[in-house]
């Protein structure tokens, strides 16, 4: 039953009973925590597709190049050392044939075939004269038809031998050209790295990698590898936040305006097919009018990168629901279809407005 104030006055012990102060504080903290937790569910959240990657060159010609042997043989000498800078066309390595007299024999064989071709051409010329003379005699009735046909056969036989000799000469010239490439030049300017020292003095086949050249002055880009679940929302022009290896950062992917030490980029292209592990390659280039990426001597080609491709703004509650259900970005949200070039622009403008 309920007691009024007049009745409570007759129970002083009951009146003196009050909840402990600690209980009140804990109750207030629990209540405030519940209110704060509910409020956070409606806080804006920036969706991101995270992926690791590495620094690469935007131009494929600026990526590390391999110096391979064009002929089979034995590595005789390296003209460079690890770390040397070379210009395009500078000699890198010399490969010699196992047989030291091979080139001499090829040259002699070439001279023999050329002499043979001259003899066949002369024989064909004489046979052509016989054909004309025999034709005239045959028309005048002074030669048999068989003699005329025999002269024609001689011309055809000479032409066949001439074609065979010329084909043999071409083969010899190809072999000579290949052997003349025994000094392998640098395919482009750059710094020598990873010389194949084990090949020195050893027998190698054509195509064996002997060295690697890494260009220095390059236009950098970043390769990120994103899960196939989020790749549908990764479009050219999307903004990307980048964390380079060796640069400390403070990063909140959902609240990018609180980040420190993060560099900006934008999606340049997305591969249509994944790698063997199911991750798609996303090529990221520097964002125009944004702070420049770290200097090349700090962030070199091949350095590790962690990136966040930014999506749309949603609430924290929606993002938690999406993550728990393992749904892709923007699951269930209607989005107006637009070209890739236009969609990122409107997304960036809405981000700036917010």
C-alpha positions in Angstrom: 0.0 0.0 0.0 1.0 3.7 -0.4 1.8 5.8 2.6 1.2 9.6 2.6 3.4 12.1 4.4 1.4 12.1 7.6 1.7 8.3 7.9 5.4 8.2 7.0 6.1 10.6 9.9 5.2 7.7 12.3 8.0 5.6 10.8 11.3 7.5 11.4 13.4 4.4 10.5 11.8 4.1 7.1 12.2 7.8 6.5 15.9 7.6 7.2 16.5 4.9 4.6 18.0 6.3 1.3 19.7 4.7 -1.7 23.5 4.8 -1.4 25.3 7.6 -3.4 27.3 5.0 -5.4 24.1 3.4 -6.6 22.8 6.7 -7.8 26.0 7.5 -9.7 26.1 4.0 -11.3 22.4 4.4 -12.3 23.1 7.8 -13.8 26.1 6.4 -15.7 24.1 3.5 -17.1 21.3 5.8 -18.2 23.7 8.3 -19.8 25.5 5.3 -21.5 22.2 4.1 -22.9 21.3 7.5 -24.2 24.7 8.0 -25.7 24.7 4.6 -27.4 21.3 5.3 -29.0 22.5 8.8 -30.1 25.7 7.4 -31.7 23.5 5.1 -33.9 22.3 8.3 -35.7 25.8 9.9 -36.1 27.0 10.2 -39.8 29.5 7.6 -40.9 31.7 7.5 -43.9 31.6 4.1 -45.6 35.0 2.9 -46.8 36.4 -0.1 -48.6 39.8 -1.0 -47.1 42.6 -2.7 -48.8 46.4 -3.2 -48.6 48.7 -2.4 -51.5 52.0 -1.0 -52.7 53.5 1.9 -54.5 54.0 1.4 -58.2 54.6 3.4 -61.4 51.7 4.8 -63.3 53.6 4.2 -66.6 54.3 0.5 -67.2 57.6 1.5 -68.8 58.7 3.0 -65.5 58.3 -0.3 -63.6 61.2 -2.6 -62.9 62.5 -4.2 -66.1 64.3 -7.5 -66.5 67.5 -7.9 -68.5 67.3 -11.3 -70.2 69.7 -13.2 -72.4 68.7 -13.2 -76.1 70.9 -16.3 -76.9 71.9 -19.5 -75.2 75.5 -19.7 -74.1 77.8 -18.9 -71.2 77.8 -15.6 -69.2 81.3 -14.2 -69.7 81.3 -10.8 -67.9 79.0 -8.3 -66.2 79.8 -4.7 -67.1 77.9 -3.2 -64.1 77.5 -3.8 -60.4 74.5 -3.6 -58.1 73.4 0.0 -57.5 75.1 1.4 -60.7 73.1 3.8 -62.8 72.9 3.0 -66.5 71.5 4.8 -69.5 69.4 3.0 -72.1 71.7 1.1 -74.5 74.7 0.7 -72.1 76.2 -2.8 -72.0 75.1 -4.8 -69.0 76.4 -8.4 -69.6 78.2 -10.3 -72.3 77.1 -13.8 -73.2 79.4 -16.0 -75.3 78.6 -19.2 -77.2 79.9 -22.5 -75.8 81.8 -23.1 -79.1 84.3 -20.2 -79.6 84.6 -20.9 -83.4 80.8 -20.9 -84.0 80.7 -17.4 -85.4 83.7 -18.1 -87.7 82.0 -21.2 -89.0 78.8 -19.3 -89.6 80.6 -16.6 -91.5 82.3 -19.2 -93.7 79.0 -21.0 -94.3 77.4 -17.7 -95.3 80.2 -17.0 -97.8 79.8 -20.5 -99.3 76.0 -20.1 -99.7 76.4 -16.7 -101.3 78.9 -18.2 -103.8 76.4 -21.0 -104.4 73.7 -18.4 -105.1 75.8 -16.6 -107.6 76.6 -19.8 -109.4 72.9 -20.8 -109.5 71.9 -17.3 -110.8 74.5 -17.6 -113.6 73.2 -21.1 -114.4 69.7 -19.9 -114.5 70.7 -17.0 -116.8 72.3 -19.5 -119.3 69.3 -21.8 -119.1 67.0 -18.8 -119.9 69.1 -18.1 -123.0 68.7 -21.7 -124.0 65.0 -21.5 -123.6 64.7 -18.5 -125.9 67.0 -20.1 -128.5 65.3 -23.5 -128.4 61.8 -21.8 -128.6 62.9 -20.0 -131.8 64.3 -23.2 -133.3 61.1 -25.1 -132.3 58.9 -22.4 -133.9 61.0 -22.7 -137.1 60.7 -26.5 -137.0 64.5 -27.0 -136.5 64.2 -28.4 -132.9 62.0 -31.0 -131.2 59.4 -30.2 -128.7 61.2 -32.4 -126.1 64.4 -30.3 -126.4 62.3 -27.1 -125.8 60.7 -28.7 -122.7 64.0 -29.8 -121.3 65.4 -26.3 -121.4 62.3 -25.1 -119.5 62.8 -27.8 -116.9 66.4 -26.6 -116.4 65.2 -23.1 -115.7 62.6 -24.3 -113.2 65.2 -26.5 -111.4 67.6 -23.5 -111.2 64.9 -21.3 -109.7 64.0 -24.0 -107.1 67.7 -24.3 -106.1 68.0 -20.6 -105.9 65.0 -20.3 -103.6 66.4 -23.0 -101.4 69.8 -21.4 -101.2 68.3 -18.0 -100.4 66.2 -19.5 -97.6 69.4 -21.1 -96.2 71.2 -17.8 -96.4 68.3 -16.1 -94.4 68.7 -18.7 -91.7 72.4 -18.1 -91.4 71.9 -14.4 -91.2 69.3 -14.8 -88.4 71.8 -16.9 -86.5 74.5 -14.3 -87.0 72.2 -11.5 -85.9 71.3 -13.5 -82.7 74.9 -14.2 -81.9 75.8 -10.6 -82.5 73.4 -9.8 -79.6 75.8 -11.5 -77.2 76.4 -8.1 -75.4 73.0 -7.5 -73.8 72.2 -3.7 -73.4 70.1 -1.9 -70.8 66.5 -1.7 -72.1 66.1 1.7 -70.4 67.7 4.1 -68.0 67.6 3.2 -64.3 69.5 1.7 -61.4 70.9 -1.8 -61.5 69.5 -4.2 -58.9 69.6 -8.0 -58.4 72.4 -9.1 -60.7 72.2 -12.8 -61.3 75.7 -13.5 -60.0 75.0 -17.3 -60.1 74.8 -17.2 -63.8 78.4 -15.9 -64.2 80.4 -18.6 -65.9 77.4 -20.9 -66.1 75.5 -22.2 -69.1 72.2 -20.4 -69.7 69.4 -20.6 -72.2 67.8 -17.7 -74.1 65.4 -15.8 -71.9 67.3 -16.3 -68.6 67.0 -13.3 -66.4 70.4 -11.8 -65.7 69.6 -8.5 -64.0 66.9 -6.0 -63.0 66.7 -2.3 -63.7 64.5 0.0 -61.6 63.8 3.5 -63.0 64.1 6.3 -60.6 62.3 9.3 -62.0 58.7 7.9 -62.2 55.2 9.1 -61.8 53.9 7.2 -58.8 50.6 5.4 -58.2 49.3 3.0 -55.7 47.9 -0.5 -56.2 45.3 -1.4 -53.7 43.6 -4.8 -53.4 40.0 -4.7 -52.4 37.6 -7.5 -51.5 35.0 -8.4 -54.1 32.2 -7.6 -51.7 32.9 -3.9 -51.8 34.3 -3.6 -55.4 30.9 -2.7 -57.0 31.0 0.7 -55.3 34.7 1.4 -56.1 34.5 3.7 -59.2 37.0 5.8 -61.0 37.2 9.2 -59.3 36.3 8.0 -55.8 38.4 9.6 -53.1 41.0 7.4 -51.3 42.8 8.0 -48.0 46.3 6.5 -48.0 48.6 5.5 -45.1 52.2 5.0 -46.3 54.6 2.6 -44.6 56.8 4.4 -42.1 54.5 7.4 -41.7 52.6 7.4 -38.3 49.0 8.4 -38.6 45.8 8.8 -36.6 43.0 7.4 -38.6 39.2 7.0 -38.1 38.0 5.6 -41.4 34.3 6.5 -40.7 35.2 10.1 -39.7 38.0 11.1 -42.1 37.9 14.7 -40.9 39.6 13.6 -37.6 42.5 11.9 -39.5 46.2 13.0 -39.2 49.1 12.0 -41.4 46.8 10.7 -44.1 47.4 11.4 -47.8 44.8 11.8 -50.5 44.4 10.0 -53.8 41.6 9.1 -56.2 40.7 5.9 -58.0 42.1 5.8 -61.6 40.9 2.4 -62.7 39.6 -0.9 -61.4 40.5 -4.3 -62.9 37.5 -6.1 -64.3 38.8 -9.5 -63.0 40.3 -10.5 -59.6 43.6 -12.1 -58.7 43.7 -15.8 -57.7 42.8 -14.9 -54.1 39.6 -13.1 -55.2 40.9 -9.5 -54.6 40.5 -6.8 -57.2 43.3 -4.4 -58.1 42.4 -0.7 -57.8 44.9 1.8 -59.3 45.1 5.0 -57.3 46.7 8.3 -58.5 47.4 11.5 -56.5 44.5 13.7 -55.9 44.8 17.1 -57.7 45.1 20.2 -55.5 45.8 18.0 -52.5 49.1 17.8 -50.4 51.8 16.0 -52.3 52.7 12.5 -51.4 56.0 12.0 -49.4 59.2 12.4 -51.3 60.4 9.5 -53.5 63.4 8.8 -51.2 61.0 8.1 -48.4 58.2 6.3 -50.3 59.8 4.3 -53.1 58.3 1.9 -55.7 57.2 -1.2 -53.9 56.6 0.4 -50.5 53.6 -0.9 -48.6 50.4 1.1 -48.4 47.1 0.8 -46.6 44.2 2.5 -48.3 40.5 3.4 -47.7 38.3 4.0 -50.7 35.6 6.3 -49.5 31.9 5.5 -50.3 28.8 7.4 -49.2 27.7 8.8 -45.9 25.4 6.7 -43.8 24.5 6.4 -40.1 26.5 4.4 -37.6 23.5 2.2 -36.9 23.2 1.3 -40.6 26.9 0.6 -40.9 26.8 -1.7 -37.9 23.8 -3.6 -39.3 25.6 -3.9 -42.7 28.8 -5.2 -41.1 26.9 -7.8 -38.9 25.1 -9.1 -41.9 28.2 -8.9 -44.1 26.4 -6.9 -46.8 28.3 -4.8 -49.5 28.6 -1.1 -49.3 25.3 0.8 -49.8 23.3 -2.4 -49.6 19.6 -1.8 -50.2 20.0 1.9 -51.0 18.7 3.2 -54.3 21.3 5.2 -56.3 20.7 7.0 -59.5 22.6 5.5 -62.3 25.3 7.8 -63.7 28.6 7.6 -65.6 31.7 6.8 -63.6 33.1 10.2 -64.3 30.1 12.1 -63.0 29.3 9.9 -59.9 32.4 10.6 -57.9 32.1 14.4 -58.5 28.6 14.5 -57.0 29.8 12.3 -54.1 32.8 14.6 -53.4 30.5 17.7 -53.6 28.0 16.2 -51.1 30.9 15.3 -48.8 32.2 18.9 -48.9 28.7 20.3 -48.2 28.3 18.0 -45.2 
